[in-house]
Amino acid sequence: MATTTLAPRAATYRQRSWLYEWLTTTDHKKIGALYITTAFLFFLLGGVFALLIRTELAVPGIQLIDPETYNQLFTIHGTTMIFLFVMPMMTGLANYIVPLQIGAADMAFPRINALSYWMVPLGGILLFSGYAVGGAANAGWTGYAPLSAQGGAGLDLWLMSLVLLGMSSVLGAINFLATIFKMRAPGLTLMRMPMFVWNTLVTSVLLLFAVPVLTAGLMMLFIDRNYGGGFFDPALGGNPILWQHVFWFFGHPEVYILILPAFGIVTEILPVFSRKPLFGYKAFVFATASIGALGFSVWAHHMFTTGAVFLPFFSFFTFLIAVPTGIKFFNWLATMWRGQLRLDTPMLYAIGFIALFLIGGLDGAFLAVVPFDFHVQDTYWVVSHLHYVLVAGSVFGIFAGLFYWFPKMTGRMLDERLGKFQWLLLFVGTNLAFFPQHLLGLDGMIRRIVDYNNNPGWTEWNFLSTIGAFMIAVSVLPFLWNVFVTLRQPKTAPDDPWDGNTLEWATTSPPPPYNFDALPPVRSERPLFDLKHGAVAAHAVALPAQRGETHDETRADAPEEVLGEPIEGHEPQVAAGEETPQVSEAAPDALPHEERPRTEPKK
Amino acid sequence: MTADSQLVQVAHVEEDSHAGHPQQGVNTALLGMLLFIGSEVMFFAGLFAAYFNARASALSLGQPWPPEGLGHIIEPGLIPIVATIILVLSSGSMQWALWRIRKGDRTGMNRALGVTLLMGIVFLGMQAYDYYELLVHYGFGINSGIYGTLFYTMTGFHGAHVFGGVIGIAIILLRGVAGQFSARHHVAVEAVSAYWHFVDIVWIGLFFTLYFLK
């Protein structure tokens, strides 16, 4: 595709070594790849910790791990999975995809982008170096005071690690917001942005306003621990409940930070693999924004049993969040309704996400009921809920995104059969590992304890849960093998393997360093569909097409269409002039400023 | 007309453009600074929340707030008042520098920046002296109960932000002396100015909260 004449200075660019190039890169795609790889390594590490925890819990009694080690295990497992796996993984995917989806050449601040990335491995090293100084942090990922005000140097390292990772997230959020607000392609208005970009936008707003509050809390705890401060010490006039307020004021937006990008990925995948436009684009946008806004008004539902919060308010607002989430669910289902479903691996993950996240979401609605929350506070019900939303939610979304965008990132298609096999293992394993924990929680099994009583049924459910955990672990192996084998094959993936709608599929796979030679004009939220099928087809299919109608022909043809070859009889100019008046109305103000028709054919 | 001919050529090298798209509205770098200030507001909001939480706890237990025996803190002495006046004035001189460069007056901007820098340094010096007085003469430290913790944490983090602002002003002053700014190109001055005003406003909030709120 490259037809641009390089500036004379470009000739003096020196080819650097592979290692130097990756260490110093400011290319959003390379930084995205670094994020994704780093996050996956931490996923494996956190997974090993989870296996140790589940192995110890397989049967009653203390067999493998002493209580102190166990406390460190679940603390580091939680912190790693949230701050070093899901967050960097989502940031990595967004780093790679968002500039491509909005038709930009890079992020707004490429060097700050590199800085954001390099803080992540540094934060990881700080966190794990606790093991080198006599024991890692052991107060849980929530680090409740006054427990977290005691303990060894591992907790100080945990604090510093979170401060560093928080700074990385805030800088990343600023970068995404500036990129999305300032660098969209001509014609790509806010209400034409792909849903993944919208979700990244809302996530970034949440990060921007939630993470600094956590940083303030971490600083207070550090001062209490090291300089004799009294923030959380009642003897000095402080209040340990303050930590919970500050932590959850960050912590609740944080759960949307972890799940909204996954919503975005799923919302990208469903229309493409259902061969239909997204149902209710505007409703999706407003639902995403209101989830973000409501996310700041429900933090104290984590603190019902403290007696320090106004229960009806926080219970009501927690229920309220189910409304926008419900809108999303119905829109997802309506998007698939009567579509021509293609059950490729990304779609399987997206469907698995919808099915299982629903369970996690309903668990959450249960927890909003104050009397029920009093009953299951600190039990395995909570563990089950958060793993259903984070494993069945975020992790399914991440795998959906990895399978969906892998061809764009590497130019190679992952093996579908291995992918489907992995999906099946993960789907069964997730349910096996976490569903029994509901029942244990209802029965009163307390979380974060190394041992449990041999009450009737507890051993069986725990043993099943451990089997499920190992199934999840085993399901990662076919993925690693899949990536390993695929990366050794030649780059044969087409530019647009899934017949996508958004701009990232308009460039080569993998994209050149500058991303685009040329951009299609953007006149809807599906610019690539418009390019492939012409404006008429775009608007015709956007109507609720029924089987047997004339538009069905277009839909059936769609998967065979190749980028840049318009359907005969659907010439855009004819369309704009004669057939559909709404196109000609929309076209003039939507026409990009820089539109310069190319005379040479592409390729 | 084929679909291919609809493609919009991306301009790779173009003056005043970002990624080939023309700049409109607020400058990207300035937007980045404004967003960063938004996150900083939330950081200080966390600290203020700690203050008001401690105050509410004390009042609900029927204890006096501020805790007794802190008259030397609560009654603002000469140093905090003068330091506050200096910081507020420095915000004015910062704005003056911005107005000068918007008119293309480099010398005027450099002078105003020099004055701002000086006032920022004097503020930090006075804060250090205030800390010294409190620590040595009154034995009031960060471990002297919740009020000491709050006082030193809030003013300390604010002082760190003033220090960051002073470094920023020094950088744009050096760049201004080197003649790098003009009426059209001075986004760094705009950004540092916005940050300095933010630091000033936080101090006004701190000053009234720590010294006047009973």
Chai-1 contact restraints between the chains, C-beta under 6 A:
chainA,res_idxA,chainB,res_idxB,connection_type,confidence,min_distance_angstrom,max_distance_angstrom,comment,restraint_id
A,T4,B,H12,contact,1.0,0.0,6.0,A-B,restraint_1
A,A7,B,V13,contact,1.0,0.0,6.0,A-B,restraint_2
A,A104,B,A19,contact,1.0,0.0,6.0,A-B,restraint_3
A,A105,B,A19,contact,1.0,0.0,6.0,A-B,restraint_4
A,A108,B,T28,contact,1.0,0.0,6.0,A-B,restraint_5
A,V170,B,S39,contact,1.0,0.0,6.0,A-B,restraint_6
A,I174,B,G32,contact,1.0,0.0,6.0,A-B,restraint_7
A,I174,B,L35,contact,1.0,0.0,6.0,A-B,restraint_8
A,I174,B,F36,contact,1.0,0.0,6.0,A-B,restraint_9
A,L177,B,L35,contact,1.0,0.0,6.0,A-B,restraint_10
A,A178,B,T28,contact,1.0,0.0,6.0,A-B,restraint_11
A,A178,B,L31,contact,1.0,0.0,6.0,A-B,restraint_12
A,A178,B,G32,contact,1.0,0.0,6.0,A-B,restraint_13
A,K182,B,T28,contact,1.0,0.0,6.0,A-B,restraint_14
A,M183,B,H18,contact,1.0,0.0,6.0,A-B,restraint_15
A,M183,B,A19,contact,1.0,0.0,6.0,A-B,restraint_16
A,L208,B,G38,contact,1.0,0.0,6.0,A-B,restraint_17
A,L208,B,S39,contact,1.0,0.0,6.0,A-B,restraint_18
A,F209,B,M42,contact,1.0,0.0,6.0,A-B,restraint_19
A,P212,B,S39,contact,1.0,0.0,6.0,A-B,restraint_20
A,P212,B,M42,contact,1.0,0.0,6.0,A-B,restraint_21
A,P212,B,F43,contact,1.0,0.0,6.0,A-B,restraint_22
A,V213,B,M42,contact,1.0,0.0,6.0,A-B,restraint_23
A,V213,B,G46,contact,1.0,0.0,6.0,A-B,restraint_24
A,T215,B,F43,contact,1.0,0.0,6.0,A-B,restraint_25
A,A216,B,F43,contact,1.0,0.0,6.0,A-B,restraint_26
A,A216,B,G46,contact,1.0,0.0,6.0,A-B,restraint_27
A,A216,B,L47,contact,1.0,0.0,6.0,A-B,restraint_28
A,I223,B,T153,contact,1.0,0.0,6.0,A-B,restraint_29
A,Y227,B,I142,contact,1.0,0.0,6.0,A-B,restraint_30
A,G228,B,N143,contact,1.0,0.0,6.0,A-B,restraint_31
A,G229,B,I142,contact,1.0,0.0,6.0,A-B,restraint_32
A,G229,B,T149,contact,1.0,0.0,6.0,A-B,restraint_33
A,G230,B,G145,contact,1.0,0.0,6.0,A-B,restraint_34
A,G230,B,I146,contact,1.0,0.0,6.0,A-B,restraint_35
A,G230,B,T149,contact,1.0,0.0,6.0,A-B,restraint_36
A,F231,B,A50,contact,1.0,0.0,6.0,A-B,restraint_37
A,F231,B,T149,contact,1.0,0.0,6.0,A-B,restraint_38
A,L236,B,G145,contact,1.0,0.0,6.0,A-B,restraint_39
A,L236,B,I146,contact,1.0,0.0,6.0,A-B,restraint_40
A,G237,B,G145,contact,1.0,0.0,6.0,A-B,restraint_41
A,G237,B,I146,contact,1.0,0.0,6.0,A-B,restraint_42
A,G238,B,I146,contact,1.0,0.0,6.0,A-B,restraint_43
A,N239,B,N53,contact,1.0,0.0,6.0,A-B,restraint_44
A,N239,B,S57,contact,1.0,0.0,6.0,A-B,restraint_45
A,L242,B,A50,contact,1.0,0.0,6.0,A-B,restraint_46
A,L242,B,N53,contact,1.0,0.0,6.0,A-B,restraint_47
A,V246,B,G46,contact,1.0,0.0,6.0,A-B,restraint_48
A,F516,B,V10,contact,1.0,0.0,6.0,A-B,restraint_49
A,A518,B,L7,contact,1.0,0.0,6.0,A-B,restraint_50
A,A518,B,Q9,contact,1.0,0.0,6.0,A-B,restraint_51
A,L519,B,V8,contact,1.0,0.0,6.0,A-B,restraint_52
A,L519,B,V10,contact,1.0,0.0,6.0,A-B,restraint_53
A,P520,B,L7,contact,1.0,0.0,6.0,A-B,restraint_54
A,P521,B,Q6,contact,1.0,0.0,6.0,A-B,restraint_55
A,P521,B,V8,contact,1.0,0.0,6.0,A-B,restraint_56
A,L531,B,A3,contact,1.0,0.0,6.0,A-B,restraint_57
A,G564,B,A3,contact,1.0,0.0,6.0,A-B,restraint_58
A,G564,B,D4,contact,1.0,0.0,6.0,A-B,restraint_59
A,P566,B,A3,contact,1.0,0.0,6.0,A-B,restraint_60
A,Q573,B,M1,contact,1.0,0.0,6.0,A-B,restraint_61
A,P592,B,V8,contact,1.0,0.0,6.0,A-B,restraint_62
A,E594,B,V8,contact,1.0,0.0,6.0,A-B,restraint_63
A,E595,B,V8,contact,1.0,0.0,6.0,A-B,restraint_64
A,R596,B,Q9,contact,1.0,0.0,6.0,A-B,restraint_65
A,P597,B,S5,contact,1.0,0.0,6.0,A-B,restraint_66
A,R598,B,S5,contact,1.0,0.0,6.0,A-B,restraint_67
A,R598,B,L7,contact,1.0,0.0,6.0,A-B,restraint_68
A,P601,B,D4,contact,1.0,0.0,6.0,A-B,restraint_69
A,K602,B,D4,contact,1.0,0.0,6.0,A-B,restraint_70
